[in-house]
Amino acid sequence: MVTGTTKAVRYDEFGGIDVLRIEEVDRPVPGAGQVLVQVRAAGINPGEAALRIGAMTHIFPSTFPSGQGSDLAGVVAEIGAGAGRFAPGDEVIGFSEKRSAQAELVLVDVTNLTPKPKNVPWEVAGALYIAGVTAWGAVHSVQLEQGETVVVSGAAGGVGSIAVQLARRAGATVIGLASERNHEWLRSHGVIPVAHGDGVTDRIKAAAPGAIHAFIDTYGDGYVELALGLGVAIDRIDTLIDFPAAARYGVKTEPGPHGRQGVEALAELARLIADGHLEVPIANVYPLTQVRQAYAELERRHTHGKIVLRP
């Protein structure tokens, strides 16, 4: 057993990015069913920022000091008893359920890992779980059929950029709401781009070839009401962020599969990337020591794709 210390993101109280720090912690030791992963890349997500400011304590209580992060990709460093499906040196993708992925070394339950295909870049692998599985779940939740039309808000963001591609693979016509600087990327992936802002409803109607059958909202800010105004059925609207509107109107808030099904979806997404059928745009990569700068960029909500930390 190797001993010593390692670096990890920590915070001791709810607050803005200034509460984040890098701390020397004891090197984790894998227990039964656990794998110690040397992290090569860890994605960051809006939900982690919400946890850090205390906005989700009614769902996910916090204790301090707290770590941060779910998404990760790395190399197996050690294995515990019963984790023999992996061996030291294996490259893996997965997630931590302990808010601990933003670190040099992370303990992960063996059931939360899947092999990383060799030709999937580290940054992409490390950013994949939350955004990818959430997008996968959203596309499945609105029950797209060949030839239908779906609108995706935040279509160039971390979840939206994956969701539009999965919706196209399902055979749908996809209208993506995004800033004009991201329209060429959307077009290159077979998506009809529409600028957000004043007049967006009229622009969506003008872009749609006919009826609008489904709506995936990754951004909030009134898009549930917009979808209802477009005539989309309640059970074919999925918002990933506007929970008050979902409670008011009864639309879906399906975040994607969890547990074994989540890992299976993760593995499927990784295969699509490896085969060249899915792109995960990477907006920026920061060293772990610049975690504050990474979250400052994330919280401006204008990134194209994912932001990643590299220990």
Protein Blocks (a to p, Z undefined) as FASTA:
>chain_A
ZZddddddddfbdcdfklpccdddddddddehiacdddfbdcddfklmmmmnopammmmc
cdddddedjbdcdddfbdcehilmbcehiacddddfklpmbcfbdcddfklgccddfklc
fklmmmmmmmmmmmmmmmmmnopaehiacddehklbmklmmmmmmmmmnopacdddddfk
lmmmmmmnopacddedehklmmmmmmpgbdcfbdcdfkgnollmmmmmnopafklcccfk
lmmlmmmnopacdebjehjllmmmmmmmmmmmmnopaccddfbdcdfklmmmmmmmmmno
paghjddddZZ
